[in-house]
Amino acid sequence: MISWGYKGHRSIARIAQIHFTKNTAYAISLILKDESMADISTWADDHKNPATSKWHFVNLPLGLSHDEFFIFITRQTENNIYTAILKEKAILLKSSSTAEQKNKALKYLIHLIGDAHQPMHVSRAKDKGGNRIQVRLDNKGTNLHKLWDRELLDYEALSEEEIVRQYDKAGKAQIKQWQADIPIEWLWESYQLSSELYANIKPGQKIDDALCERYIQVVRLRIDQAGIRLAGELNRLFDKADVHKLRVSNR
C-alpha cells in the first residue's frame, strides 16, 4: 500500500515547503543532507520492512463516536500510524538523537503525516483498508484502497506542479486552524471519511465521472491539509532549532 502514490506524497512535501520558516527550511536541509523533501517523501514505502509495516495505518471498528475513537486510538498497544508519528517526533526533539536517527525519523514523519490524511489508512482490518473491496473505474477492476491511493489523482491528470499550485489554496485563518489540530484529530477526519465510503460504495460498484468529481474535491482537501499540517509540525520542531549544532552533527 503506497498511500497517495508517489505523486501525492511528493505534492504534500512540496506544499509543506511553501509554508516553512527560513530556519525550518535550513534545518531540514541539514538533517536530510540536502536530499529534497519531495524525493524522500516516499522513502518509508520504498524501505518498508516487517518491523514498520504497521506504522502506515490503524485499524478500527466502524461506528465509534469522537470520544470512543480517542479512547480506542490512545489505548492501542500495537504499533500503528498514531504511535509511529509520536515516536518519530520524539526522536527529532531529543537532543541526544544522532544525525542518522534524526534523518530516518524525519523521513518517516514526512511520509506518515501524508498517510494519516488518506481515509483508507484509518479503516477496517477485515477488508485490509478497502483492498478487498473491488470496484470498477474506466471499465477496469480496481479496489477502494487503490482508488484513494492514486487513481483519483490519475483521473484528475494534473502534473505534480499543477497539483501544488491548484491544491494549495488555504487562507491564513484556515492554515492557523489546521495547524492547531493535533494528530489524533487528523485521524478522526480520515475515519469519518472512510466510514462514509464504506456506507456509500458497494462491492462491484462502478465509479462514474460524477463520483470521481465528488471525491477528487476530498482528495484536494486532504492533500492540502496534509501539506499545511506537515509544515506546521516541522515549524514547531525546527523554527527555533540551533542550526549550528545541526551543521556540526552532520559533518
The 8 nearest C-alpha neighbors of each residue, nearest first, counted from 0:
[[1, 2, 148, 145, 44, 144, 4, 55],
 [2, 0, 4, 44, 3, 148, 5, 41],
 [1, 3, 148, 4, 114, 0, 117, 113],
 [4, 2, 148, 7, 149, 8, 1, 5],
 [5, 3, 149, 1, 2, 7, 148, 6],
 [4, 6, 8, 7, 9, 41, 3, 1],
 [5, 7, 9, 4, 8, 10, 159, 3],
 [8, 6, 3, 10, 4, 9, 5, 11],
 [9, 7, 11, 5, 10, 6, 40, 3],
 [8, 10, 37, 12, 6, 11, 7, 40],
 [9, 11, 13, 7, 8, 12, 163, 159],
 [12, 10, 226, 8, 14, 13, 9, 222],
 [13, 11, 15, 9, 37, 10, 14, 36],
 [12, 14, 10, 16, 15, 11, 37, 9],
 [15, 13, 226, 11, 17, 16, 12, 163],
 [16, 14, 226, 230, 12, 13, 17, 18],
 [15, 17, 13, 19, 18, 14, 12, 230],
 [16, 18, 14, 15, 19, 13, 230, 20],
 [17, 19, 16, 15, 230, 20, 227, 14],
 [20, 18, 16, 230, 17, 24, 23, 234],
 [19, 21, 23, 22, 24, 238, 234, 18],
 [22, 20, 24, 23, 25, 19, 238, 26],
 [23, 21, 25, 238, 24, 20, 26, 237],
 [22, 24, 238, 237, 26, 20, 25, 21],
 [23, 25, 21, 27, 22, 26, 19, 20],
 [24, 26, 28, 22, 23, 27, 21, 29],
 [27, 25, 23, 29, 28, 24, 242, 22],
 [26, 28, 30, 29, 24, 25, 31, 23],
 [27, 29, 33, 25, 31, 26, 30, 32],
 [30, 28, 32, 26, 27, 31, 33, 246],
 [29, 31, 27, 102, 32, 28, 26, 101],
 [30, 32, 28, 34, 33, 29, 102, 27],
 [33, 31, 29, 30, 34, 28, 249, 102],
 [32, 34, 28, 31, 35, 29, 30, 27],
 [35, 33, 31, 32, 36, 38, 28, 39],
 [36, 34, 38, 37, 33, 39, 31, 28],
 [35, 37, 39, 38, 12, 40, 34, 13],
 [38, 36, 9, 40, 12, 35, 39, 13],
 [37, 39, 35, 36, 40, 9, 34, 41],
 [38, 40, 42, 36, 41, 37, 106, 35],
 [39, 41, 37, 110, 38, 42, 8, 9],
 [42, 40, 39, 44, 43, 45, 110, 5],
 [41, 43, 45, 39, 44, 40, 46, 106],
 [42, 44, 46, 41, 45, 107, 47, 110],
 [45, 43, 47, 42, 46, 41, 1, 0],
 [44, 46, 42, 43, 47, 41, 1, 48],
 [47, 45, 43, 44, 42, 48, 41, 51],
 [48, 46, 44, 43, 45, 52, 51, 49],
 [47, 49, 50, 51, 52, 46, 44, 43],
 [50, 48, 52, 51, 47, 53, 54, 46],
 [49, 51, 48, 52, 53, 47, 54, 78],
 [52, 50, 54, 53, 49, 48, 47, 55],
 [51, 53, 49, 54, 48, 50, 47, 55],
 [54, 52, 79, 55, 51, 78, 56, 80],
 [53, 55, 79, 80, 51, 52, 83, 56],
 [54, 56, 80, 53, 114, 111, 52, 79],
 [57, 55, 120, 80, 79, 54, 121, 53],
 [56, 58, 121, 79, 80, 120, 59, 122],
 [59, 57, 123, 122, 124, 121, 56, 60],
 [58, 60, 123, 122, 61, 57, 124, 121],
 [61, 59, 123, 62, 63, 58, 122, 124],
 [60, 62, 63, 59, 194, 123, 122, 190],
 [63, 61, 64, 60, 194, 68, 67, 59],
 [64, 62, 67, 68, 61, 65, 60, 66],
 [63, 65, 67, 66, 68, 62, 69, 61],
 [64, 66, 68, 67, 69, 63, 187, 70],
 [67, 65, 69, 68, 64, 70, 63, 71],
 [68, 66, 64, 70, 63, 69, 65, 71],
 [67, 69, 71, 65, 66, 70, 63, 64],
 [70, 68, 66, 72, 67, 71, 73, 65],
 [69, 71, 67, 73, 68, 72, 74, 66],
 [70, 72, 68, 74, 69, 73, 67, 75],
 [73, 71, 69, 70, 74, 75, 68, 81],
 [72, 74, 70, 71, 75, 69, 81, 76],
 [75, 73, 71, 72, 70, 76, 69, 77],
 [76, 74, 72, 77, 73, 71, 78, 79],
 [75, 77, 74, 78, 73, 79, 82, 72],
 [78, 76, 75, 79, 53, 82, 74, 57],
 [77, 79, 82, 53, 54, 76, 83, 80],
 [80, 78, 54, 53, 57, 82, 81, 56],
 [79, 81, 54, 56, 55, 83, 82, 57],
 [82, 80, 84, 83, 79, 85, 183, 182],
 [81, 83, 85, 79, 84, 80, 78, 86],
 [84, 82, 86, 80, 81, 85, 54, 79],
 [85, 83, 81, 87, 86, 82, 108, 80],
 [84, 86, 88, 82, 83, 87, 89, 81],
 [87, 85, 83, 89, 84, 88, 82, 90],
 [86, 88, 104, 90, 89, 84, 85, 108],
 [89, 87, 91, 85, 90, 86, 84, 92],
 [90, 88, 92, 86, 87, 91, 93, 85],
 [91, 89, 87, 93, 92, 88, 96, 86],
 [90, 92, 88, 89, 101, 93, 87, 104],
 [93, 91, 89, 90, 88, 94, 236, 96],
 [92, 94, 90, 95, 96, 91, 89, 88],
 [95, 93, 96, 92, 91, 97, 90, 89],
 [94, 96, 93, 97, 90, 92, 98, 91],
 [97, 95, 93, 94, 100, 90, 101, 98],
 [96, 98, 100, 99, 101, 95, 248, 94],
 [97, 99, 101, 100, 249, 102, 248, 96],
 [98, 100, 102, 97, 101, 103, 96, 30],
 [101, 99, 97, 103, 102, 98, 96, 104],
 [102, 100, 104, 98, 99, 103, 91, 105],
 [103, 101, 99, 105, 30, 100, 104, 31],
 [102, 104, 106, 100, 101, 105, 99, 107],
 [105, 103, 87, 101, 107, 106, 102, 100],
 [104, 106, 108, 102, 107, 103, 101, 109],
 [107, 105, 103, 109, 104, 108, 39, 102],
 [106, 108, 104, 110, 105, 109, 43, 111],
 [107, 109, 105, 111, 110, 106, 112, 84],
 [110, 108, 106, 107, 112, 111, 40, 105],
 [109, 111, 107, 40, 113, 108, 112, 41],
 [112, 110, 114, 108, 113, 109, 107, 115],
 [111, 113, 115, 114, 110, 109, 108, 225],
 [112, 114, 111, 110, 115, 225, 116, 8],
 [113, 115, 111, 117, 116, 112, 2, 55],
 [116, 114, 112, 113, 117, 186, 111, 185],
 [115, 117, 114, 113, 221, 189, 118, 225],
 [116, 118, 114, 115, 120, 119, 189, 2],
 [119, 117, 189, 193, 120, 121, 192, 116],
 [120, 118, 128, 121, 122, 117, 193, 144],
 [119, 121, 56, 118, 117, 122, 128, 57],
 [122, 120, 57, 119, 190, 118, 56, 189],
 [121, 123, 58, 128, 119, 59, 120, 193],
 [124, 122, 58, 128, 59, 125, 60, 126],
 [123, 125, 127, 58, 126, 128, 122, 59],
 [124, 126, 127, 123, 128, 131, 129, 58],
 [125, 127, 131, 129, 128, 124, 130, 123],
 [128, 126, 124, 130, 129, 125, 123, 131],
 [127, 129, 122, 119, 123, 126, 130, 124],
 [128, 130, 144, 143, 132, 126, 131, 127],
 [131, 129, 144, 127, 142, 128, 132, 143],
 [130, 132, 126, 129, 133, 127, 142, 143],
 [133, 131, 129, 142, 202, 130, 143, 134],
 [132, 134, 142, 202, 203, 141, 131, 143],
 [135, 133, 203, 204, 142, 141, 202, 140],
 [136, 134, 140, 205, 139, 141, 138, 206],
 [135, 137, 206, 138, 139, 205, 140, 134],
 [138, 136, 139, 135, 207, 206, 205, 140],
 [139, 137, 136, 135, 140, 205, 206, 141],
 [140, 138, 135, 136, 137, 141, 134, 205],
 [139, 141, 135, 134, 136, 133, 138, 142],
 [140, 142, 134, 135, 133, 139, 145, 136],
 [143, 141, 133, 134, 132, 145, 144, 130],
 [142, 144, 129, 146, 145, 132, 130, 133],
 [145, 143, 129, 130, 146, 147, 142, 119],
 [144, 146, 148, 147, 142, 143, 149, 150],
 [145, 147, 150, 143, 144, 148, 151, 149],
 [148, 146, 145, 144, 149, 151, 150, 143],
 [149, 147, 3, 2, 145, 4, 146, 144],
 [148, 150, 4, 152, 3, 147, 151, 146],
 [151, 149, 146, 153, 152, 154, 147, 148],
 [150, 152, 154, 153, 149, 146, 147, 215],
 [151, 153, 149, 150, 155, 154, 156, 215],
 [152, 154, 150, 156, 151, 155, 149, 157],
 [155, 153, 151, 156, 152, 150, 211, 157],
 [154, 156, 152, 153, 157, 151, 215, 212],
 [157, 155, 153, 154, 152, 158, 151, 162],
 [158, 156, 161, 155, 162, 159, 152, 153],
 [157, 159, 161, 160, 162, 156, 6, 163],
 [158, 160, 162, 161, 10, 6, 163, 157],
 [161, 159, 163, 158, 162, 164, 10, 157],
 [162, 160, 164, 158, 163, 159, 157, 165],
 [163, 161, 159, 165, 160, 164, 166, 157],
 [164, 162, 160, 161, 166, 165, 10, 167],
 [163, 165, 161, 162, 166, 167, 160, 168],
 [164, 166, 162, 163, 167, 161, 168, 219],
 [167, 165, 163, 162, 219, 168, 223, 164],
 [168, 166, 223, 165, 163, 164, 169, 14],
 [167, 169, 166, 170, 165, 223, 164, 163],
 [170, 168, 173, 174, 167, 171, 223, 172],
 [169, 171, 173, 172, 174, 168, 175, 167],
 [172, 170, 174, 173, 175, 169, 176, 168],
 [173, 171, 175, 174, 170, 176, 169, 177],
 [172, 174, 176, 170, 175, 171, 169, 177],
 [175, 173, 171, 177, 176, 172, 178, 169],
 [174, 176, 172, 178, 173, 177, 171, 179],
 [177, 175, 173, 179, 174, 178, 172, 180],
 [178, 176, 174, 179, 180, 175, 173, 228],
 [177, 179, 228, 175, 231, 180, 176, 174],
 [178, 180, 176, 177, 175, 181, 231, 228],
 [181, 179, 178, 177, 184, 182, 176, 185],
 [180, 182, 184, 183, 179, 185, 178, 177],
 [183, 181, 185, 184, 186, 180, 81, 84],
 [182, 184, 186, 185, 181, 187, 81, 69],
 [183, 185, 187, 186, 182, 181, 180, 188],
 [186, 184, 182, 188, 183, 187, 116, 189],
 [185, 187, 189, 183, 184, 188, 115, 190],
 [186, 188, 184, 190, 189, 185, 191, 183],
 [187, 189, 191, 185, 186, 190, 184, 192],
 [190, 188, 118, 186, 192, 187, 191, 116],
 [189, 191, 187, 193, 121, 192, 188, 194],
 [192, 190, 194, 188, 189, 193, 187, 195],
 [193, 191, 189, 195, 194, 190, 118, 196],
 [192, 194, 196, 118, 190, 195, 191, 119],
 [195, 193, 191, 197, 192, 196, 190, 198],
 [194, 196, 192, 198, 193, 197, 199, 191],
 [197, 195, 193, 199, 198, 194, 200, 192],
 [198, 196, 194, 195, 199, 200, 193, 201],
 [197, 199, 195, 196, 200, 194, 201, 193],
 [198, 200, 196, 197, 195, 201, 194, 204],
 [201, 199, 196, 197, 198, 204, 202, 143],
 [200, 202, 204, 203, 199, 197, 134, 198],
 [203, 201, 133, 132, 204, 134, 200, 142],
 [202, 204, 134, 133, 201, 135, 205, 132],
 [205, 203, 134, 201, 202, 135, 206, 200],
 [206, 204, 135, 207, 134, 136, 203, 138],
 [205, 207, 136, 135, 210, 204, 211, 208],
 [208, 206, 210, 209, 205, 211, 136, 137],
 [207, 209, 211, 210, 212, 206, 213, 136],
 [210, 208, 212, 211, 207, 213, 206, 214],
 [211, 209, 213, 212, 207, 208, 206, 214],
 [212, 210, 208, 214, 213, 209, 215, 207],
 [211, 213, 209, 215, 210, 214, 208, 216],
 [214, 212, 210, 211, 215, 216, 209, 217],
 [215, 213, 217, 216, 211, 212, 210, 218],
 [214, 216, 218, 217, 212, 213, 211, 219],
 [215, 217, 219, 214, 218, 213, 220, 212],
 [218, 216, 220, 214, 215, 219, 221, 213],
 [219, 217, 215, 221, 216, 220, 222, 214],
 [218, 220, 216, 217, 222, 166, 221, 215],
 [221, 219, 217, 223, 218, 222, 224, 216],
 [222, 220, 224, 218, 223, 219, 116, 225],
 [223, 221, 225, 219, 224, 220, 11, 218],
 [222, 224, 226, 220, 225, 221, 167, 166],
 [225, 223, 221, 227, 222, 226, 228, 220],
 [226, 224, 222, 228, 223, 113, 227, 229],
 [227, 225, 15, 11, 14, 229, 223, 224],
 [226, 228, 224, 230, 229, 15, 225, 223],
 [229, 227, 231, 178, 225, 230, 226, 224],
 [228, 230, 226, 232, 231, 227, 15, 225],
 [229, 231, 15, 227, 233, 228, 232, 19],
 [232, 230, 228, 234, 178, 229, 233, 235],
 [231, 233, 229, 235, 234, 230, 228, 236],
 [232, 234, 236, 230, 235, 231, 237, 229],
 [235, 233, 238, 231, 237, 236, 232, 23],
 [236, 234, 232, 233, 237, 238, 231, 239],
 [237, 235, 233, 234, 232, 238, 92, 240],
 [236, 238, 240, 23, 234, 239, 235, 233],
 [237, 239, 23, 234, 22, 240, 235, 236],
 [240, 238, 237, 241, 22, 236, 23, 235],
 [241, 239, 237, 238, 242, 26, 236, 22],
 [240, 242, 243, 244, 239, 245, 26, 237],
 [241, 243, 245, 244, 26, 240, 246, 25],
 [242, 244, 246, 245, 241, 247, 248, 240],
 [245, 243, 247, 242, 246, 241, 248, 240],
 [244, 246, 242, 248, 243, 247, 249, 241],
 [245, 247, 243, 249, 244, 248, 242, 29],
 [246, 248, 244, 249, 245, 250, 243, 242],
 [249, 247, 245, 246, 250, 244, 98, 97],
 [248, 250, 246, 247, 98, 245, 29, 30],
 [249, 247, 248, 246, 245, 98, 32, 29]]
